[in-house]
Amino acid sequence: MRIEGKEYRTIWFDNLSQTVKIIDQTKLPHKFIIKDLKTVKDAINSIKIMEVRGAPLIGATAAYGIVLAVMENNGLEFIKKSSKELIQARPTAINLEWAVHRMNNALSLVNSNELLNVALKEANSICEEDIQFSENIGLNGLKIIEEIYNKKKETVNILTHCNAGWLATINWGTATSPIYHAHKKGIPVHVWVDETRPRNQGANLTSYELNEEEIPNTIIADNTGGILMQRGEVDMCIVGTDRTLSTGDVCNKIGTYLKALAAYDNDVPFYVALPSSTIDWNTKDYKKIPIEERNPQELSHIDGQNINGEVNKILIYPKKSKAMNLAFDVTPAKYVTALITEKGVCEASEKGLKGLFK
């Protein structure tokens, strides 16, 4: 997708410098900075501090982290240790563990002198597959938007939460991919963008990338979606997911559950867009999903640009106040209208998912 008219991916391996390049998302929307990852520690840190974020992109970064580990030390013990540290960097997104296991499987029967070539090839494949998956998700979701437009014959209003855009994947995005495809086809769309506290990923990232693609959008406070649905100003919701169980239960950015409840109460269809790499086929009880608890300073402090163009971090809470910062919540399958995947649209259930992924 585009930034200032130029095409970018969120991550890539630069053969000339032998480094992994990423867009530093902690600096967006105020500054656009491309950063080099030179070691596996760099990759781990970029995941932890959310220079990269979004389940598919985290998985891709972990894959390139294994490449960097092999470049540093191709001994099996070092790779094993690095793999464990990568998985622990952020525990909720299943793509992270999936990508590390896939990389290790690819390297398991390879001679030491071939490790780097195989690792780089596999990491590149993970990225190329994700792009194709995201594009297919968009084409499958496009049909849903088309149906609404054909009935309505005016702008389709879509509400999304957090950032499940191309900045959360390699390209296209998951929740935004149907929106981008609809826009390219000439269907008028407007996006209600949840601000998404505490890190404001909707305001800072989703609105930013929609602006770059010239798609009309309006940022709203997280608690505004309910009244918009009551007023009939939301035609559909589309969100992404960091882990979806085979049962159809969806773990996503904190606040998703409340949007699903509001949608359910107002008969607004609530869709979840995801690649198959985000499906957790083993966990059956959503209460067993590890829910990441992050630094409370993400709540108590906020980044902003002052009149001089300087980006500062300021305290917005009373100094003595405590804060709790859970990063994700779980939306039970009964509140999900359908899942949009690279293989098609299905009901949020084990039967639905296994019908697509036999």
Phi, psi and omega per residue, in radians:
M1 nan -3.100 -2.920
R2 -1.945 2.524 2.910
I3 -2.275 2.076 -3.060
E4 0.907 0.709 3.055
G5 1.431 -0.075 -3.122
K6 -1.832 2.425 -3.126
E7 -1.331 2.369 3.106
Y8 -2.416 2.738 2.803
R9 -1.895 2.898 -3.121
T10 -1.402 -0.392 -3.099
I11 -2.669 2.518 3.078
W12 -2.825 2.761 3.095
F13 -1.690 2.211 -3.142
D14 -1.687 1.928 -3.085
N15 -1.135 -0.567 -3.091
L16 -1.169 -0.841 -3.110
S17 -1.600 -0.161 -3.095
Q18 0.993 0.734 3.091
T19 -2.275 2.865 3.028
V20 -1.678 2.249 -3.130
K21 -1.763 2.367 3.057
I22 -2.329 2.750 2.924
I23 -1.519 2.104 -3.132
D24 -1.292 1.784 -3.022
Q25 -1.378 -0.189 3.065
T26 -1.262 -0.280 -3.121
K27 -1.661 -0.263 3.130
L28 -1.331 2.601 0.105
P29 -1.632 0.042 -2.985
H30 -1.409 -0.545 3.136
K31 -2.380 2.450 3.076
F32 -1.869 1.917 -3.067
I33 -2.239 2.258 3.017
I34 -1.688 2.215 -3.049
K35 -2.015 2.577 3.093
D36 -1.646 2.329 2.933
L37 -1.835 2.065 -3.041
K38 -1.862 -0.387 -3.100
T39 -2.339 2.904 3.095
V40 -1.127 -0.549 3.074
K41 -1.094 -0.650 3.076
D42 -1.070 -0.737 -3.140
A43 -1.128 -0.774 3.129
I44 -1.069 -0.795 -3.111
N45 -1.151 -0.668 -3.132
S46 -1.110 -0.568 3.079
I47 -1.280 -0.785 -3.089
K48 -1.086 -0.792 -3.050
I49 -1.616 0.075 3.011
M50 1.182 0.597 2.885
E51 -1.136 -0.569 2.914
V52 -2.077 2.513 3.140
R53 -2.779 2.939 -2.975
G54 1.693 2.262 -2.980
A55 -0.927 -0.886 -3.125
P56 -1.095 -0.697 -3.139
L57 -1.215 -0.641 3.068
I58 -1.051 -0.746 3.101
G59 -1.067 -0.770 3.131
A60 -1.127 -0.690 3.117
T61 -1.125 -0.684 3.080
A62 -1.107 -0.692 3.110
A63 -1.075 -0.802 3.090
Y64 -1.214 -0.448 3.033
G65 -1.084 -0.670 3.071
I66 -1.147 -0.673 3.065
V67 -1.021 -0.810 3.141
L68 -1.137 -0.613 3.091
A69 -1.108 -0.755 3.123
V70 -1.110 -0.652 3.122
M71 -1.149 -0.591 3.141
E72 -1.340 -0.819 -3.033
N73 -2.800 1.897 -3.065
N74 -1.513 0.295 3.039
G75 -1.242 2.492 -3.056
L76 -1.093 -0.624 -3.130
E77 -1.140 -0.690 3.124
F78 -1.176 -0.723 3.123
I79 -1.128 -0.725 3.122
K80 -1.093 -0.791 3.122
K81 -1.102 -0.765 3.133
S82 -1.112 -0.669 3.123
S83 -1.070 -0.777 3.139
K84 -1.094 -0.745 -3.129
E85 -1.182 -0.610 3.094
L86 -1.130 -0.795 -3.122
I87 -1.088 -0.634 -3.116
Q88 -1.352 -0.185 -3.057
A89 -1.043 -0.751 3.037
R90 -2.577 1.971 -2.915
P91 -1.431 -0.337 -2.985
T92 -1.376 -0.774 -3.083
A93 -1.200 2.060 -3.064
I94 -1.239 -0.437 -3.133
N95 -1.025 -0.535 -3.117
L96 -1.082 -0.935 3.130
E97 -1.138 -0.705 3.131
W98 -1.020 -0.807 -3.093
A99 -1.174 -0.721 3.136
V100 -1.110 -0.777 3.121
H101 -1.107 -0.703 3.124
R102 -1.111 -0.727 3.120
M103 -1.113 -0.780 -3.132
N104 -1.134 -0.638 3.084
N105 -1.118 -0.688 3.135
A106 -1.159 -0.533 -3.088
L107 -1.586 -0.174 -2.939
S108 -1.102 -0.539 -3.079
L109 -2.032 0.461 -3.050
V110 -1.876 2.449 3.061
N111 -1.157 2.651 -3.058
S112 -1.010 -0.597 -3.106
N113 -1.315 -0.157 3.122
E114 -1.885 -0.062 -3.029
L115 -0.998 -0.808 -3.064
L116 -1.128 -0.804 -3.136
N117 -1.056 -0.766 -3.129
V118 -1.178 -0.733 -3.141
A119 -1.083 -0.800 -3.117
L120 -1.149 -0.705 3.116
K121 -1.091 -0.739 -3.114
E122 -1.208 -0.727 3.110
A123 -1.097 -0.745 3.085
N124 -1.083 -0.671 3.129
S125 -1.119 -0.708 3.105
I126 -1.032 -0.723 3.132
C127 -1.181 -0.794 -3.133
E128 -1.109 -0.693 3.106
E129 -1.107 -0.731 -3.117
D130 -1.106 -0.678 3.096
I131 -1.067 -0.783 3.138
Q132 -1.149 -0.722 3.104
F133 -1.056 -0.805 -3.115
S134 -1.110 -0.697 3.114
E135 -1.126 -0.739 3.125
N136 -1.146 -0.668 3.045
I137 -1.005 -0.734 3.125
G138 -1.096 -0.749 -3.133
L139 -1.177 -0.642 3.109
N140 -1.243 -0.695 3.107
G141 -1.257 -0.481 3.115
L142 -0.986 -0.664 -3.119
K143 -1.061 -0.629 3.122
I144 -1.181 -0.776 3.118
I145 -1.118 -0.698 3.121
E146 -1.056 -0.730 3.139
E147 -1.070 -0.755 3.123
I148 -1.129 -0.763 -3.118
Y149 -1.139 -0.700 -3.126
N150 -1.119 -0.497 3.084
K151 -1.440 -0.648 -2.987
K152 -1.558 -0.663 -3.121
K153 1.031 0.485 3.024
E154 -2.655 -3.134 -3.019
T155 -0.888 2.316 3.078
V156 -1.578 2.100 -3.134
N157 -1.665 2.116 -3.053
I158 -2.086 2.297 3.074
L159 -1.826 2.326 3.073
T160 -2.283 2.821 -3.057
H161 -2.221 2.412 -3.124
C162 1.094 -2.656 3.079
N163 -2.172 1.864 2.985
A164 -2.026 0.686 -3.119
G165 -1.618 -2.890 -3.098
W166 -1.153 -0.408 3.097
L167 -1.228 -0.259 3.101
A168 -1.686 -0.109 3.142
T169 -2.196 -2.643 3.039
I170 -1.675 -0.632 3.089
N171 -2.849 2.784 3.095
W172 1.271 -0.834 -3.045
G173 1.565 3.133 3.082
T174 -1.854 -1.242 -3.137
A175 -1.108 -0.544 -3.114
T176 -1.487 -0.333 -3.069
S177 -1.005 -0.798 3.062
P178 -1.060 -0.589 3.125
I179 -1.159 -0.791 3.126
Y180 -1.098 -0.712 3.139
H181 -1.173 -0.669 3.104
A182 -1.129 -0.751 3.126
H183 -1.070 -0.779 -3.136
K184 -1.124 -0.495 3.139
K185 -1.477 -0.087 3.096
G186 1.599 0.165 3.079
I187 -1.382 2.185 -3.134
P188 -1.238 2.123 3.130
V189 -2.232 2.647 3.020
H190 -2.380 2.393 -3.047
V191 -1.988 2.174 2.931
W192 -1.453 2.026 -3.047
V193 -1.798 1.891 3.027
D194 -1.043 2.301 3.103
E195 -0.964 -0.743 3.078
T196 1.169 1.226 2.980
R197 -1.164 2.641 0.169
P198 -1.635 -0.264 -3.050
R199 -1.620 -0.011 3.069
N200 0.983 0.719 -3.091
Q201 -1.224 -0.435 3.039
G202 -1.213 -0.924 -3.120
A203 -1.123 -0.763 -3.026
N204 -1.413 -0.528 -3.007
L205 -2.022 -0.905 -3.085
T206 -1.118 -0.866 3.124
S207 -1.082 -0.669 3.132
Y208 -1.023 -0.874 -3.075
E209 -1.287 -0.568 3.059
L210 -1.132 -0.674 3.077
N211 -1.051 -0.736 -3.117
E212 -1.122 -0.509 3.112
E213 -1.663 0.095 3.081
E214 1.047 0.738 3.082
I215 -1.797 2.167 -3.123
P216 -1.008 2.332 3.137
N217 -2.687 2.705 3.134
T218 -2.353 2.195 3.095
I219 -1.375 2.345 3.091
I220 -2.241 2.700 3.015
A221 -1.138 2.658 -3.040
D222 -0.971 -0.547 -3.062
N223 -1.596 0.159 -3.098
T224 -1.519 -0.416 -3.044
G225 -0.977 -0.658 -3.095
G226 -1.040 -0.848 -3.108
I227 -1.211 -0.563 3.076
L228 -1.123 -0.663 3.083
M229 -1.176 -0.707 3.097
Q230 -1.057 -0.606 -3.123
R231 -1.424 -0.079 -3.111
G232 1.353 0.403 -3.079
E233 -1.726 0.159 3.059
V234 -2.212 2.112 3.133
D235 -1.533 -0.510 3.141
M236 -2.873 2.712 3.015
C237 -1.965 2.453 2.981
I238 -2.328 2.204 3.066
V239 -2.238 2.909 3.030
G240 -1.666 -2.846 3.134
T241 -2.801 2.539 3.081
D242 -1.676 -0.376 3.078
R243 -2.840 2.161 3.055
T244 -2.067 2.189 -3.132
L245 -1.338 2.786 3.112
S246 -1.098 -0.301 3.091
T247 -1.348 -0.208 -3.110
G248 1.686 -0.073 3.070
D249 -1.232 2.451 -2.961
V250 -2.084 2.152 3.031
C251 -1.767 2.123 -3.089
N252 -2.578 3.133 -3.104
K253 -0.851 2.439 -3.128
I254 -0.881 2.328 -3.091
G255 1.860 -0.288 -3.138
T256 -1.107 -0.732 -3.127
Y257 -0.996 -0.769 -3.131
L258 -1.154 -0.623 3.076
K259 -1.144 -0.698 3.140
A260 -1.122 -0.689 3.111
L261 -1.120 -0.753 3.124
A262 -1.118 -0.719 3.122
A263 -1.106 -0.755 -3.132
Y264 -1.076 -0.725 -3.099
D265 -1.224 -0.426 -3.077
N266 -1.936 0.241 3.116
D267 0.984 0.652 3.046
V268 -1.713 2.182 -3.125
P269 -1.100 2.393 -3.053
F270 -2.141 1.895 -3.076
Y271 -1.886 2.597 3.065
V272 -2.122 2.187 -3.115
A273 -1.807 2.293 -3.075
L274 -2.754 2.549 2.940
P275 -1.451 2.786 -3.111
S276 -1.091 -0.383 3.117
S277 -1.162 -0.219 -3.126
T278 -1.683 0.011 -3.138
I279 -1.507 2.241 3.036
D280 -1.713 1.811 -3.057
W281 -1.421 -0.218 -3.007
N282 -1.704 -0.731 -3.113
T283 -1.338 2.244 -3.120
K284 -1.874 -0.388 -3.099
D285 -1.901 2.003 -3.066
Y286 -1.109 -0.326 3.108
K287 -1.213 -0.236 3.134
K288 -1.625 -0.002 3.070
I289 -1.229 2.228 3.098
P290 -1.209 2.075 -3.132
I291 -1.711 2.017 -3.101
E292 -1.181 2.302 3.013
E293 -1.938 2.070 -3.019
R294 -1.759 3.052 -3.110
N295 -0.988 2.210 -3.132
P296 -1.101 -0.250 3.096
Q297 -1.125 -0.384 3.067
E298 -1.123 -0.424 3.074
L299 -1.528 -0.775 -2.993
S300 -1.396 -0.301 -3.133
H301 -2.162 2.684 3.133
I302 -2.450 2.514 3.095
D303 -1.616 2.458 3.101
G304 -2.740 2.800 -3.124
Q305 -1.767 2.200 3.138
N306 -1.475 -3.124 -3.047
I307 -1.151 -0.288 3.121
N308 -1.605 0.062 3.131
G309 1.463 0.112 3.138
E310 -1.555 2.427 3.118
V311 -1.661 2.126 -3.108
N312 -2.175 2.699 3.034
K313 -1.833 2.238 -3.100
I314 -2.242 2.649 3.087
L315 -1.450 2.286 -3.140
I316 -2.049 -0.010 3.134
Y317 -1.921 2.799 2.965
P318 -1.027 2.473 -3.052
K319 -1.017 -0.581 -3.065
K320 -1.530 -0.093 -3.060
S321 -1.350 2.506 3.049
K322 -1.661 2.746 3.135
A323 -2.442 2.571 3.090
M324 -2.071 2.267 -2.982
N325 -2.197 1.363 3.014
L326 -1.406 2.296 -2.991
A327 -1.525 -0.352 -3.029
F328 -2.427 2.789 2.921
D329 -2.393 3.073 -3.077
V330 -2.099 2.261 3.041
T331 -1.775 1.992 3.115
P332 -1.045 2.601 -3.042
A333 -0.985 -0.530 -3.067
K334 -1.118 -0.312 3.127
Y335 -1.682 0.001 -3.102
V336 -1.759 2.107 -3.138
T337 -1.107 -0.817 3.130
A338 -2.932 2.827 3.051
L339 -1.810 2.334 3.092
I340 -1.847 1.992 -3.095
T341 -2.099 3.089 3.116
E342 -1.197 -0.303 -3.124
K343 -1.783 -0.037 3.131
G344 2.452 -3.031 -3.135
V345 -1.863 2.340 -3.128
C346 -2.478 2.880 3.058
E347 -1.205 2.695 -3.116
A348 -1.433 1.414 -3.111
S349 -2.803 2.893 3.091
E350 -1.093 -0.697 3.107
K351 -1.077 -0.778 -3.139
G352 -1.104 -0.816 -3.105
L353 -1.196 -0.735 -3.127
K354 -1.218 -0.395 3.050
G355 -1.165 -0.532 3.102
L356 -1.572 -0.688 -3.045
F357 -2.000 1.400 -3.042
K358 -1.236 nan nan
